[in-house]
Amino acid sequence: NTIDNTEKLSEHVLTLTIVGDVEVTLTQNPIGTELNKGSSVTFTCKAEGNPLPTKLTLKKGDQEIKTYDGGADSDIDTTTYHILYEHTVSSLTLDDTAKYTCEGENINGDVKSDKASLDIVVISKVEVTLTASNKIPTKEESVTITCIATGGRKPHSVELKRDSTSIKSYPSDSGFCSSTNSSSLQCTYTATAGYASGGIYECIGKNNVANSKEETTTKSIGVYVSQAVKVTMTPTSETEVPPGTGFTITCHVEGGGKPDKVTLTKPDNTVLTWLKDSSGSLSCSGTFVLTCNYVISSPAYANEGQYRCDGYNTLPGQTEKTQSATVSLVLVKDVDVTLTKSITSNLNEVYLGNPFTITCLADGGRIPFFLKLSRTPRSSSTATQIIRYNKGTLTPAAVIVSEETNTLTYVHSVTSSSYNDDGTYKCLSKNKAASKEEKNDVESANVLVVKNVASSISTTGIVNKGSQLSITCSAEGNRRPHYVGLEKDGSAHFVQRMEI
């Protein structure tokens, strides 16, 4: 105011202090509760109050990211009334899915506290890992297959296949999968020992990502049973088969996984082949043990001999393996003898001096080991041997041994027949039939050497009257003449006649 024209001044200063408990805020940039895996996010944790907050903490779940208790800290932005901390995650992983919490304290009479939180879900397509306890087990070992499916959101479906066939599925098969954390499932399957444990295993995981879009991921692994190829054959030993009776030769081939190739070599060295892609000339069926059949509908001698089956397979990291088995096929029947002659006469006659042949043929499943041709003259009961063949001894050149037709053949040729060729011819042969039992067969044929009757006459010559006169009349023929007569002066007057 003014007194005596002089301005007077008086003042009083009042200080007003606004105090308050700590207030905490937690924000993020970019905003949103679902963030893609691999993206970045910045969290801002701020505590404001008067007096100035004395503590600030940022947590991910129960894990402390940053704690400030006062003092100098380059990570903390401090003003008169607030403290602030920014935390940036440059590449989010599924482990960053959590509840984030910002906590602050100040002393306003006593300790005051506040907190704020945000829930963050990291979104990603399901990821799958697939392992085997042993990728090359032996036939006697079991194998455990482990499939881990991880995703944000947590996978809702896991399926395990072997060779494209489903064997386990989550959630329908209880006990197949268990949770390892909020984003992962661990699924295990133990395959029992044997060939069935081998194959291509596939694990298919599914989850939902942004906008509930379903994503699928598949991983595969091969398991190969460590078993070198094994080959057996049916029958297992030399087998006797009657000609014309249907017969099947079977190869059984097994290995670590499906064998790569099977061959069957026939006695004539023709090779039938089966390949893993099921192509080829040999018919095989089966998954781990192949059964390959070769059918002989009507066995003939050409089918006799040794059959060899070869199996092939290749295990991972190894060279090709092979094994063989053999079996022999023998056609068996009792020896059968056929005796034929070139004579066409119904009476088995051949004119004296003419040629003829006798053919002795012995047919057997096993080649006959003995052959004999003999002749018994009509005038005698004693047989004369013409040819004799015994296996293991010197074979007469005229005896033909055929391994193609399993026969012995002998052709007895007479270029100019005589009375000595007359008689009964007999062919005898022997062989080893079923169970190698000795069998024999014989066949006979008659041959009659004939000629037209021939006559002759002789006398003692000129004789004196009253002397004795001898006249000899002879008749010759292979069949004994049944009539002989003596005529005089060409007349029908018989001096003497004889009928036999």
C-alpha positions in Angstrom: 0.0 0.0 0.0 1.0 3.8 0.0 1.8 5.7 3.1 2.9 9.3 2.9 3.1 8.8 -0.7 5.4 6.0 -0.2 4.5 2.5 -1.4 4.9 -0.1 1.2 5.2 -3.9 0.5 4.8 -6.8 2.7 4.6 -10.6 1.6 4.4 -14.1 3.1 5.4 -17.2 1.1 3.4 -20.4 1.5 4.8 -23.7 -0.1 2.1 -26.1 -1.3 3.3 -29.7 -1.8 1.0 -32.2 -3.6 1.8 -35.7 -2.4 0.4 -39.0 -3.6 1.0 -42.8 -3.5 2.9 -44.4 -6.3 1.0 -45.2 -9.5 2.3 -47.7 -12.0 1.6 -48.1 -15.7 2.8 -50.8 -18.2 2.5 -50.2 -21.9 3.8 -52.0 -25.0 4.6 -51.0 -28.5 3.2 -52.3 -30.8 0.0 -53.0 -28.8 -1.9 -56.3 -28.9 -2.1 -59.4 -26.8 -0.9 -61.7 -29.7 2.4 -61.0 -31.4 4.2 -63.0 -34.1 7.2 -65.1 -33.3 10.3 -63.2 -34.5 8.7 -59.8 -34.2 9.9 -57.1 -31.7 8.1 -55.4 -28.9 9.0 -52.7 -26.4 7.6 -52.6 -22.8 7.5 -49.3 -20.9 7.4 -49.8 -17.1 6.7 -46.4 -15.3 6.2 -45.6 -11.6 5.0 -42.1 -10.8 4.4 -40.5 -7.4 5.4 -37.9 -4.9 7.6 -38.5 -3.1 9.5 -40.0 -6.1 9.2 -43.7 -6.3 12.1 -45.5 -4.8 11.8 -48.9 -6.5 10.8 -50.2 -9.9 10.6 -53.8 -11.1 9.7 -55.4 -14.4 8.9 -59.1 -14.5 8.1 -61.8 -17.0 6.0 -64.3 -15.1 8.0 -64.8 -11.9 11.3 -63.9 -13.6 12.7 -60.4 -12.9 13.8 -58.6 -16.0 14.9 -55.4 -14.2 14.9 -54.1 -10.7 15.8 -50.5 -9.7 16.3 -49.6 -6.0 17.7 -46.1 -6.5 21.0 -44.6 -7.4 22.6 -44.1 -10.8 21.4 -46.4 -13.5 21.7 -45.6 -17.2 18.7 -47.9 -18.0 16.4 -45.8 -15.8 14.9 -42.5 -16.9 14.2 -40.3 -13.8 12.3 -37.0 -13.4 11.0 -35.2 -10.4 8.0 -37.4 -10.0 8.6 -40.6 -12.0 11.1 -43.3 -12.8 10.8 -45.2 -16.1 12.3 -48.3 -17.7 12.0 -49.5 -21.3 12.7 -53.1 -22.2 12.8 -54.2 -25.9 12.6 -57.8 -27.1 14.0 -57.7 -30.7 12.9 -61.2 -31.7 10.1 -62.9 -29.8 10.3 -66.6 -29.1 7.6 -68.9 -27.7 9.3 -68.5 -24.4 8.3 -64.9 -24.4 4.7 -65.9 -24.0 3.9 -64.7 -20.4 2.3 -62.2 -18.0 4.5 -59.1 -17.8 4.2 -57.1 -14.6 5.5 -53.6 -13.7 5.8 -52.9 -9.9 6.7 -49.7 -8.1 7.1 -48.3 -4.6 7.4 -45.0 -2.9 7.3 -43.8 0.7 4.3 -41.7 1.5 4.2 -41.9 5.2 4.9 -45.5 4.8 5.7 -47.8 1.9 3.2 -47.6 -0.9 3.2 -50.0 -3.9 1.3 -50.4 -7.1 1.6 -52.7 -10.2 0.2 -53.2 -13.7 0.4 -56.2 -16.0 0.0 -57.3 -19.6 -0.6 -60.8 -21.0 1.4 -61.5 -24.2 0.9 -64.6 -26.4 3.6 -65.2 -29.1 1.9 -66.7 -32.1 3.8 -69.2 -34.4 3.2 -72.1 -36.8 3.7 -75.5 -35.1 7.2 -76.8 -35.2 8.0 -80.6 -35.0 11.1 -82.6 -34.1 11.2 -86.3 -34.6 13.8 -88.7 -33.1 14.3 -92.4 -32.8 16.2 -94.1 -30.0 18.0 -96.2 -32.6 17.6 -95.6 -36.3 19.3 -99.0 -37.2 18.1 -101.4 -34.5 18.7 -105.2 -34.7 15.7 -107.4 -35.2 15.7 -108.2 -31.5 15.7 -104.5 -30.3 12.7 -102.3 -29.6 12.6 -98.6 -30.8 11.2 -95.6 -29.1 10.0 -92.8 -31.4 9.7 -89.3 -29.8 7.8 -86.5 -31.5 7.9 -83.0 -29.9 5.3 -80.5 -31.3 5.8 -76.9 -30.3 3.8 -73.8 -31.3 2.2 -70.7 -30.2 -0.7 -71.5 -29.7 -0.1 -74.9 -28.2 -0.6 -77.8 -30.8 -4.1 -79.3 -30.5 -3.4 -82.4 -32.7 -0.4 -84.8 -33.1 -0.4 -87.9 -35.3 2.3 -90.5 -35.8 2.3 -92.7 -38.9 4.5 -95.5 -40.1 4.7 -96.1 -43.8 1.7 -93.8 -44.3 -0.4 -95.8 -41.8 -1.6 -94.1 -38.6 -0.5 -95.8 -35.4 -1.0 -93.1 -32.7 -3.0 -89.9 -32.4 -3.4 -87.1 -29.9 -5.8 -86.4 -28.2 -7.7 -89.6 -29.0 -5.0 -92.0 -27.7 -4.5 -91.4 -24.0 -0.9 -91.6 -22.8 0.5 -90.8 -26.2 1.4 -87.2 -25.5 2.1 -85.0 -22.4 2.7 -81.3 -21.9 6.2 -80.2 -21.3 5.3 -76.4 -21.1 2.6 -74.1 -22.2 3.5 -74.4 -25.9 4.8 -78.0 -26.3 3.6 -81.6 -26.4 6.0 -84.5 -26.2 4.6 -87.7 -27.7 6.4 -91.1 -27.4 5.7 -94.5 -29.1 7.7 -97.7 -28.5 7.7 -100.2 -31.4 8.3 -103.8 -30.4 11.2 -105.7 -31.7 11.0 -107.2 -35.1 10.8 -106.1 -38.7 7.5 -104.2 -38.0 9.5 -101.6 -36.1 11.2 -100.5 -39.3 9.8 -98.1 -41.8 9.3 -94.4 -42.5 7.8 -92.6 -39.4 6.0 -89.3 -39.8 4.9 -86.9 -37.1 2.2 -84.5 -38.1 1.5 -81.6 -35.7 -1.3 -79.0 -36.0 -2.1 -75.7 -34.2 -4.0 -72.5 -34.7 -2.3 -69.2 -35.3 -3.7 -65.7 -35.9 -7.4 -65.6 -36.8 -7.7 -69.2 -35.8 -6.0 -70.4 -39.0 -4.9 -74.0 -38.7 -1.3 -74.7 -39.6 0.3 -78.2 -40.1 4.0 -79.3 -40.0 5.3 -82.8 -40.8 8.6 -84.4 -40.0 9.8 -87.9 -41.0 12.6 -90.3 -40.1 13.6 -93.7 -41.3 14.2 -96.7 -39.1 15.9 -99.7 -40.7 16.2 -103.0 -39.0 19.8 -104.1 -39.1 19.3 -107.6 -40.6 21.3 -108.8 -43.5 19.2 -110.4 -46.2 18.2 -114.1 -45.5 16.9 -116.5 -48.1 15.2 -119.9 -47.7 13.4 -122.1 -50.2 10.5 -124.4 -50.3 11.0 -127.3 -50.8 14.2 -127.4 -48.8 16.0 -130.3 -50.5 16.0 -132.4 -53.7 12.4 -133.1 -54.5 10.9 -135.8 -56.6 7.9 -134.9 -58.8 6.0 -137.1 -61.2 5.9 -135.7 -64.8 2.8 -133.6 -65.5 2.0 -133.0 -61.8 1.8 -129.3 -60.9 4.5 -128.0 -58.6 5.5 -124.7 -57.0 9.0 -123.5 -56.0 8.9 -120.8 -53.3 11.6 -118.3 -52.3 11.3 -116.7 -48.8 13.4 -113.5 -48.6 13.7 -111.3 -45.5 15.9 -108.4 -44.5 16.1 -105.1 -42.6 13.1 -103.5 -44.3 11.7 -104.7 -47.6 14.5 -106.4 -49.7 15.7 -104.5 -52.8 15.7 -107.4 -55.3 15.0 -111.1 -55.6 16.1 -113.4 -58.5 15.3 -117.0 -59.3 17.7 -118.8 -61.6 16.3 -121.8 -63.4 18.3 -124.9 -64.5 18.6 -123.5 -68.1 20.1 -120.3 -66.5 17.0 -118.2 -67.3 16.7 -115.5 -64.6 13.4 -114.3 -63.2 13.6 -111.0 -61.3 11.5 -109.0 -58.7 12.4 -105.4 -57.9 11.4 -103.3 -55.0 9.1 -101.2 -57.1 7.2 -104.5 -57.7 8.2 -104.7 -61.4 9.8 -107.7 -63.0 9.1 -111.3 -64.1 9.0 -112.9 -60.7 5.8 -112.7 -58.6 6.5 -111.8 -54.9 4.2 -110.6 -52.1 4.7 -109.5 -48.5 6.0 -106.5 -46.5 9.0 -107.5 -44.5 9.2 -111.2 -45.5 8.7 -111.7 -49.3 7.1 -114.8 -50.6 8.0 -115.4 -54.3 6.3 -118.3 -56.1 7.3 -119.9 -59.4 4.6 -122.3 -60.6 5.4 -125.2 -62.9 1.9 -126.3 -64.1 3.0 -129.4 -65.9 6.6 -130.4 -65.1 8.6 -131.8 -68.0 12.2 -133.1 -68.1 13.3 -129.6 -69.2 12.2 -128.4 -65.7 14.6 -130.7 -63.9 17.8 -129.4 -62.2 18.9 -126.9 -59.7 16.9 -123.7 -58.9 18.8 -120.9 -57.1 17.1 -118.0 -55.2 19.2 -114.8 -54.5 18.0 -112.0 -52.2 19.5 -108.5 -52.1 19.2 -105.6 -49.6 21.1 -102.5 -48.6 21.1 -101.0 -45.1 21.8 -97.3 -44.6 25.6 -96.6 -44.8 26.3 -100.2 -45.9 27.0 -101.9 -49.1 24.6 -104.3 -50.8 24.2 -107.7 -49.1 23.1 -110.9 -50.9 22.4 -114.5 -49.9 21.4 -117.5 -51.9 19.6 -120.8 -51.5 19.2 -123.7 -53.9 16.9 -126.7 -54.4 16.9 -129.4 -57.0 13.9 -130.8 -58.9 13.9 -134.4 -60.1 11.1 -135.8 -62.3 10.5 -139.4 -61.3 8.6 -142.3 -62.8 9.1 -146.0 -63.4 11.1 -146.9 -66.4 9.1 -147.5 -69.5 10.5 -149.6 -72.4 9.2 -149.3 -76.0 10.5 -151.8 -78.6 9.7 -150.9 -82.2 10.8 -152.5 -85.5 10.8 -151.3 -89.0 9.0 -154.4 -90.3 5.5 -153.5 -91.5 4.2 -157.0 -92.0 1.4 -158.0 -89.7 3.2 -161.4 -89.4 6.5 -159.8 -88.4 8.0 -161.2 -91.6 11.1 -159.9 -93.3 12.4 -161.5 -96.5 15.8 -163.1 -96.3 18.4 -160.5 -97.3 16.3 -157.5 -96.7 17.3 -154.9 -94.1 15.3 -154.1 -90.9 15.9 -152.3 -87.6 14.9 -152.9 -84.0 14.7 -149.8 -81.8 14.9 -150.1 -78.0 13.8 -146.9 -76.1 13.9 -146.7 -72.3 12.2 -143.6 -70.7 12.5 -142.8 -67.0 12.2 -139.9 -64.7 15.8 -140.6 -63.6 17.7 -141.6 -66.7 17.8 -145.5 -66.8 21.1 -146.9 -65.7 20.8 -150.3 -67.5 19.7 -151.4 -71.0 20.1 -154.8 -72.6 18.8 -156.1 -76.0 18.9 -159.8 -76.6 17.6 -162.3 -79.2 16.3 -165.8 -78.7 16.2 -167.9 -81.9 13.0 -169.8 -82.6 14.9 -173.0 -82.7 16.4 -172.5 -79.2 15.6 -171.3 -75.7 19.0 -169.7 -75.2 19.1 -165.9 -75.6 22.0 -164.2 -77.3 23.0 -160.7 -76.0 23.2 -158.0 -78.7 24.0 -154.9 -76.6 24.4 -154.2 -72.9 24.7 -150.8 -71.2 25.5 -150.2 -67.5 25.9 -146.6 -66.2 29.4 -146.1 -64.9 31.0 -148.4 -67.4 32.1 -147.7 -70.9 29.0 -146.8 -72.9 28.6 -148.6 -76.3 28.8 -146.0 -79.0 25.5 -147.1 -80.4 23.6 -146.3 -77.1 22.3 -142.7 -77.0 22.0 -141.2 -73.6 19.8 -138.1 -73.6 19.7 -135.8 -70.5 17.1 -133.6 -72.1 14.5 -136.4 -72.5 16.0 -138.7 -69.8 16.1 -141.6 -72.2 18.4 -144.4 -73.4 18.1 -145.4 -77.1 19.6 -148.2 -79.0 18.9 -149.0 -82.7 19.9 -152.5 -83.8 20.3 -152.3 -87.6 20.4 -155.4 -89.9 21.5 -154.5 -93.4 21.0 -157.9 -94.9 18.9 -160.3 -92.9 19.7 -164.0 -92.5 18.2 -166.9 -90.7 20.5 -165.9 -87.8 18.4 -162.7 -87.3 15.2 -164.7 -86.8 13.7 -165.0 -83.3 12.3 -163.1 -80.4 14.0 -159.8 -79.5 13.8 -158.6 -75.9 14.6 -155.1 -74.5 15.2 -154.8 -70.7 15.9 -151.5 -68.8 16.2 -150.4 -65.2 16.1 -147.0 -63.4 15.8 -145.4 -60.0 12.2 -144.3 -59.5 10.5 -142.5 -56.6 12.6 -142.7 -53.4 15.3 -144.1 -55.6 13.6 -147.5 -55.7 14.9 -149.7 -58.5 12.3 -150.4 -61.2 12.6 -152.4 -64.5 10.5 -152.9 -67.6 10.8 -155.3 -70.5 9.3 -155.6 -74.0 9.6 -158.2 -76.7 9.1 -158.4 -80.4 9.2 -161.3 -82.9 11.0 -161.3 -86.2 10.6 -164.0 -88.8 13.1 -164.2 -91.7 11.3 -165.8 -94.6 12.1 -166.7 -98.3 10.1 -168.3 -101.1 10.4 -172.1 -101.2 13.3 -173.3 -103.4 13.5 -176.9 -104.7 16.2 -178.9 -106.3 16.6 -182.4 -107.8 19.6 -184.6 -108.3 20.2 -188.2 -109.6 23.0 -190.7 -109.7 23.3 -190.1 -113.5 23.1 -192.7 -116.3 22.6 -196.2 -115.0 22.4 -199.6 -116.7 19.1 -201.4 -117.1 18.4 -203.4 -114.1 20.5 -201.1 -111.9 19.2 -199.0 -109.0 18.4 -195.4 -109.7 18.4 -192.7 -106.9 16.6 -189.4 -107.4 16.9 -186.8 -104.6 14.2 -184.0 -104.4 14.8 -181.3 -101.8 12.7 -178.2 -100.8 13.9 -175.3 -98.7 12.1 -172.5 -97.0 12.3 -170.5 -93.7 8.9 -171.8 -92.9 9.4 -175.6 -93.4 7.8 -176.7 -96.7 4.6 -178.5 -96.1 4.4 -180.2 -99.5 7.0 -181.9 -101.8 6.3 -184.1 -104.8 8.2 -185.8 -107.7 6.7 -185.8 -111.2 7.8 -188.0 -114.2 8.0 -186.6 -117.7 6.2 -183.4 -116.7 3.0 -185.2 -116.1 0.8 -185.0 -113.1 1.7 -188.5 -112.4 3.5 -188.6 -109.1 6.1 -191.1 -108.7 6.1 -190.1 -105.0 4.2 -187.4 -103.0 4.7 -186.3 -99.4 2.6 -183.8 -97.5 3.7 -182.5 -94.1 
